Amino acid sequence: MARFFHFKSLEEIRTACRTLRAEIGFREDIEPLFRPIQIGPIRVGNRLCIQPMEGCDGTSDGKPDNLTFRRFERFGAGGAKLIWGEATAVVPEGRANPRQLLLNDANASAIERLLRLCRQAHRQAMGSDDDLLVGLQLTHSGRYSQPKPWPVRHDPLLDPLTVVDRSTGRTMDAEYPLLGDDDLKRLEERYIAAAVLAWRIGFQFVDLKQCHSYLLNELLGARSRTGLYGGSFENRTRFVRNVLAGIRQAAPGLLVATRLNVFDGVPFRQIERAKQLAAAGHAPLGWGVAADDPMKPDLDEPLRWIGEMRRLGVVLVNVTVGNPYASPHLLRPFEYPPPDGYDPPEHPLLGVARHFAVTAEVQRAFPDLALVGSGYSYLQEFWPYAGADNVAEGRTTFVGIGRAALAQPDFARRLLHEGRLDRRRVCRTFSYCTALMRAKDHPLGQYPTGCPPFDKEIYGGIWDELRKRR
């Protein structure tokens, strides 16, 4: 396949963007990244955010393990002032893998230790953590739960891709039972209880995860579902509205955020099928998807929902798109696909520009709402200049760094003190981290994920072990 990233200078990447008509700006002065901003009672010290990324390295009962502690210590010491803790399940059956974190009474003290270690490392590296904001992402993986999926709607594109039971290999069909309304009502209580627990152990905010085709995101697009949680916009947003009201009553000092898909897209390998369904008048195939063109974002409902959530107390929104299992090029523009992936169907700079465009549209609609923008890692050593431009021009509030933080967790300190990244440790979007996430043939049912090329001390050996098993 063709390799796309060959840029050696800002001028080269600017020229490529102009040629592709990819609207990405680059500002050589990165000062905007270090402007403080007020979020609730916290004056956050810079505009750099560590995105929520699962390490898949917890214990079998959902506690953080050695690699989890190591990762959060490195993130804390790295200098970013917004650390968005990774996906943590609210019930055991909602975990996406057998090593995902789980927040309950039994695990609370271990997760509290994780938070203390992160903040301590930040104080040691930066002198103070008074301007550090740390939260935890609360999730239920819905149809991507392991070992059994828990969908809330039938989807003609995703159902055939979702395995019901590894022991049988049977795939989902129209007869597969959905989570019922009573199940969802009980799950609302689990979200509220988890949020209260996160607050009590010291997290300043929780994220109600509404993205990447997990349960709360799938509810937003549940037009074909009947009952209290499907059909109308009011019903499809009922779950999160109820949870927000419960959190406001039970944990009045807790800030609430959400990582929100504003555009689901459709599975890459089913684009033609999606177009056929759209032409036949099928309802929009997801959330934020145009009815007449499933590859085109339609932000009418996402913007309406963000406005409602803001009135209900949400103070921070992390904007994202796509499905990591079915359309990873939308979510994570890449140079090299993971083993279960596909070659990029577009120049990855166009994917980055799409991220920036939808985030800018949200920020224009809500100029005083704190937003985190995504999609930066593909830009490699040039992402700080794009981030500075987006912040300075009011297209986003924070610059969210995902995979690149695994390769270089101290990126914020490097930018602060050196004015540039360490080029020897810049993420090249090789997709090793995604390949590890997809690898299940481990004694614990899941390989831990990290950056084998640039964190060889730990993940080089893990990668070698995985290769020997293949």
Residue pairs with C-beta under 8 A, 6 or more apart in sequence:
1 343
1 344
3 335
4 335
4 344
4 347
4 348
4 349
5 335
5 348
5 378
5 380
5 428
5 429
6 12
7 13
7 16
7 380
7 382
10 26
10 28
10 382
10 385
13 26
13 349
13 379
13 382
14 26
16 22
16 349
17 23
17 24
17 349
17 353
20 347
20 349
20 350
20 353
22 347
22 349
22 350
22 352
22 353
23 353
23 356
23 357
24 349
24 352
24 353
24 356
24 379
24 386
25 386
25 389
25 390
25 393
26 382
26 385
26 386
26 389
27 385
27 388
27 389
27 392
28 385
29 388
30 384
30 385
30 387
30 388
30 415
30 419
31 388
32 47
32 388
32 389
32 391
32 392
33 46
33 47
33 48
33 384
33 387
33 388
33 391
33 399
33 415
34 45
34 46
34 47
34 415
34 416
35 46
35 47
35 391
36 43
36 44
36 45
36 46
36 131
37 43
37 44
37 47
37 370
37 397
38 44
39 133
39 255
39 315
39 316
39 370
40 204
40 205
40 255
40 315
42 131
42 133
42 204
43 131
44 81
44 82
44 131
44 132
44 133
45 81
45 126
45 131
45 132
46 79
46 80
46 81
46 412
46 416
47 81
47 387
47 391
47 397
47 398
47 399
48 79
48 80
48 81
48 82
48 387
48 398
48 399
48 401
48 411
48 412
48 415
49 80
49 82
49 83
49 84
49 318
49 372
49 398
49 399
49 400
49 401
50 75
50 78
50 80
50 82
50 83
50 84
50 400
50 401
50 405
50 409
51 84
51 318
51 372
51 374
51 400
51 401
51 402
51 405
52 84
52 85
52 86
52 87
52 137
52 207
52 209
52 259
52 318
53 86
53 402
53 403
53 405
53 406
53 433
54 86
54 87
54 96
54 97
54 100
54 437
54 449
55 67
55 68
55 71
55 86
55 448
55 449
55 450
56 97
56 99
56 100
56 436
56 437
56 446
56 447
56 448
56 449
57 65
57 66
57 67
57 68
57 71
57 99
57 448
57 449
58 64
58 65
58 68
58 99
58 100
58 101
58 102
59 65
59 99
60 98
60 99
60 444
60 445
61 102
61 106
61 107
62 89
62 92
62 95
62 100
62 101
62 102
62 103
62 104
62 107
63 101
63 102
63 107
63 110
63 111
64 72
64 101
64 110
64 111
64 113
64 114
65 99
67 448
67 450
67 458
68 101
68 114
69 113
69 114
69 117
70 458
71 409
71 450
72 83
72 85
72 114
72 115
72 117
72 118
72 121
73 117
73 118
73 121
74 121
74 409
74 410
75 83
75 118
75 121
75 405
75 409
76 83
76 117
76 118
76 119
76 120
76 121
76 122
76 125
76 132
77 121
77 122
77 124
77 125
77 409
77 410
77 413
78 125
78 405
78 409
78 410
78 411
78 412
78 413
79 122
79 125
79 126
79 410
79 411
79 412
79 413
79 415
79 416
80 401
80 405
80 411
80 412
81 131
81 132
81 133
81 412
82 133
82 372
82 398
83 118
83 132
83 133
83 134
83 135
84 135
84 137
84 207
84 257
84 259
84 318
84 372
84 400
85 115
85 134
85 135
85 136
85 137
85 203
85 207
86 101
86 137
87 96
87 100
87 101
87 137
87 139
87 209
88 100
88 101
88 102
88 103
88 111
88 136
88 137
88 138
88 139
88 194
89 95
89 96
89 100
89 101
89 102
89 103
89 139
89 140
89 141
90 102
90 103
90 138
90 139
90 140
90 187
90 190
90 191
90 193
90 194
91 102
91 140
91 187
91 190
92 102
93 145
93 148
93 150
94 139
94 140
94 141
94 142
94 145
94 150
94 215
95 102
95 141
95 145
95 146
96 139
96 141
96 144
96 145
96 146
96 214
97 146
97 437
97 440
97 445
97 446
98 146
98 444
98 445
98 446
99 444
99 445
99 446
99 448
100 141
101 107
101 111
103 111
103 136
103 138
103 194
103 197
103 198
104 194
104 197
105 197
108 197
108 200
108 201
109 201
111 136
111 201
112 201
112 202
115 134
115 201
115 202
115 203
116 202
118 134
119 129
119 132
119 134
122 129
122 132
123 129
125 413
126 132
126 413
133 204
133 205
134 203
134 204
134 205
135 203
135 204
135 205
135 206
135 207
135 255
135 257
136 198
136 203
136 205
136 206
136 207
137 206
137 207
137 209
137 259
138 191
138 194
138 195
138 198
138 206
138 207
138 208
138 209
139 209
139 214
139 215
139 216
140 150
140 187
140 191
140 214
140 215
140 216
141 150
141 214
141 215
142 149
142 150
142 151
142 152
142 179
142 213
142 214
142 215
142 216
142 217
142 218
143 149
143 150
143 151
143 152
143 158
143 162
143 172
143 213
143 215
143 218
144 162
144 213
144 214
144 325
146 445
147 165
147 166
147 167
148 164
148 165
149 162
149 163
149 164
149 172
149 176
150 179
150 215
151 159
151 162
151 172
151 176
151 178
151 179
151 218
152 178
152 179
152 184
152 215
152 218
152 219
152 222
152 225
152 229
152 230
153 178
153 218
153 219
153 221
153 222
153 223
153 224
153 225
153 230
154 172
154 174
154 176
154 178
154 224
155 218
155 285
155 286
156 273
156 277
156 282
156 285
157 266
157 267
157 270
157 273
157 274
157 277
157 285
157 326
158 213
158 267
158 323
158 326
159 171
159 172
159 173
159 174
159 176
160 171
160 172
161 171
161 267
161 270
161 325
161 326
162 171
162 172
163 169
163 170
163 171
163 172
164 170
164 171
164 172
164 176
178 225
179 187
179 215
180 227
181 227
181 228
181 229
184 228
184 229
184 239
187 239
188 239
188 242
188 243
188 246
189 246
191 208
191 243
191 246
192 243
192 246
192 247
192 250
194 206
195 206
195 243
195 246
195 247
195 250
195 251
195 254
195 256
196 247
196 250
196 251
196 254
198 206
198 254
199 206
199 251
199 253
199 254
203 254
204 254
204 255
205 254
205 255
205 256
205 257
205 315
205 316
206 247
206 254
206 255
206 256
206 257
207 256
207 257
207 258
207 259
207 318
208 216
208 240
208 243
208 244
208 256
208 257
208 258
209 216
209 217
209 258
209 259
210 216
210 217
210 220
210 240
210 258
210 259
210 260
210 261
211 217
211 259
211 260
211 261
211 320
212 261
212 320
212 322
212 323
212 324
212 331
213 261
213 264
213 323
213 325
213 326
216 239
216 240
217 260
217 261
217 264
217 287
219 229
219 230
219 236
219 237
219 239
219 240
220 236
220 237
220 261
220 287
220 301
220 305
221 236
221 264
221 284
221 285
221 286
221 287
221 289
222 229
222 230
222 231
222 235
222 236
223 230
223 231
223 236
223 283
223 284
224 230
224 231
224 283
225 231
225 235
225 236
227 235
228 235
228 238
229 235
229 236
229 238
229 239
230 236
233 301
233 304
233 305
237 305
237 308
240 258
240 309
241 308
241 312
244 256
244 309
244 312
244 313
244 314
245 312
247 254
247 256
247 313
248 256
248 312
248 313
255 315
255 316
256 313
256 314
256 315
257 314
257 315
257 316
257 317
257 318
258 309
258 314
258 316
258 317
258 318
259 317
259 318
259 320
259 372
260 302
260 305
260 306
260 317
260 318
260 319
260 320
261 287
261 288
261 302
261 320
261 321
261 322
262 288
262 297
262 299
262 302
262 319
262 320
262 321
262 358
262 362
263 287
263 288
263 289
263 297
263 298
263 299
263 302
263 321
263 322
263 330
263 358
264 285
264 286
264 287
264 288
264 289
264 321
264 322
264 323
265 286
265 289
265 294
265 295
265 321
265 322
265 323
265 327
265 330
266 274
266 285
266 286
266 289
266 294
266 295
266 326
266 327
267 274
267 323
267 326
267 327
268 326
268 327
268 328
268 329
268 342
268 345
269 326
269 342
270 326
271 294
271 295
274 285
274 294
274 295
275 293
275 294
277 285
277 294
278 285
278 291
278 292
278 293
278 294
283 291
284 290
284 291
284 294
284 298
285 294
286 294
287 301
287 302
288 297
288 298
288 299
288 301
288 302
288 321
289 296
289 297
289 298
290 296
290 297
290 298
291 298
297 321
297 354
297 358
299 358
299 361
299 362
302 362
303 361
303 362
303 365
306 314
306 317
306 362
306 365
306 366
306 369
307 365
307 366
309 317
310 366
310 369
315 369
315 370
316 370
316 371
316 372
317 362
317 369
317 370
317 371
317 372
318 371
318 372
318 374
318 400
319 355
319 358
319 359
319 362
319 371
319 372
319 373
319 374
319 396
320 331
320 355
320 374
321 330
321 331
321 354
321 355
321 358
321 374
322 328
322 329
322 330
322 331
322 332
323 330
323 331
324 331
324 332
324 434
328 334
328 337
328 338
328 341
328 434
329 342
329 344
329 345
329 346
329 348
329 351
330 351
330 354
332 375
332 377
332 378
332 402
332 403
332 429
332 434
333 344
333 348
333 349
333 350
333 351
333 352
333 355
333 375
333 378
333 429
334 341
334 344
334 348
334 378
334 429
334 431
335 344
335 348
335 378
335 428
335 429
335 430
336 428
336 429
336 430
336 431
337 343
337 344
337 431
338 431
338 434
338 435
338 438
339 435
339 438
340 438
341 431
341 434
344 351
348 378
348 429
349 378
351 375
351 378
352 375
352 376
352 378
352 379
352 386
354 375
355 373
355 374
355 375
356 373
356 375
356 386
356 390
356 395
356 396
359 371
359 373
359 374
359 390
359 395
359 396
360 390
360 395
360 396
362 369
362 371
363 369
363 371
363 394
363 395
363 396
363 397
364 394
367 394
369 397
370 397
370 398
371 396
371 397
371 398
372 396
372 397
372 398
372 399
372 400
373 387
373 390
373 395
373 396
373 398
373 399
373 400
374 400
374 402
376 383
376 386
376 387
376 399
376 400
376 401
376 402
376 404
377 383
377 401
377 402
377 403
377 404
377 427
377 429
378 429
379 386
380 404
380 426
380 427
380 428
380 429
381 420
381 421
381 423
381 426
383 399
383 401
383 404
384 399
384 415
384 420
384 421
387 396
387 399
389 395
390 396
390 399
391 397
391 398
391 399
401 411
403 427
403 429
403 433
403 451
404 411
404 426
404 427
405 411
406 427
406 433
406 449
406 450
406 451
406 454
406 455
407 425
407 426
407 427
407 451
407 453
407 454
407 455
408 414
408 421
408 422
408 425
408 426
408 427
408 454
411 421
414 420
414 421
414 422
415 421
424 454
425 454
426 454
427 451
427 454
428 453
430 453
432 451
432 452
432 453
432 459
432 463
433 449
433 450
433 451
434 449
435 466
436 447
436 448
436 449
436 450
436 452
436 459
436 462
436 463
436 466
437 447
437 449
439 446
439 447
439 466
440 446
440 447
441 469
447 462
447 466
448 459
448 462
450 458
450 459
450 462
451 459
452 459
452 460
452 462
452 463
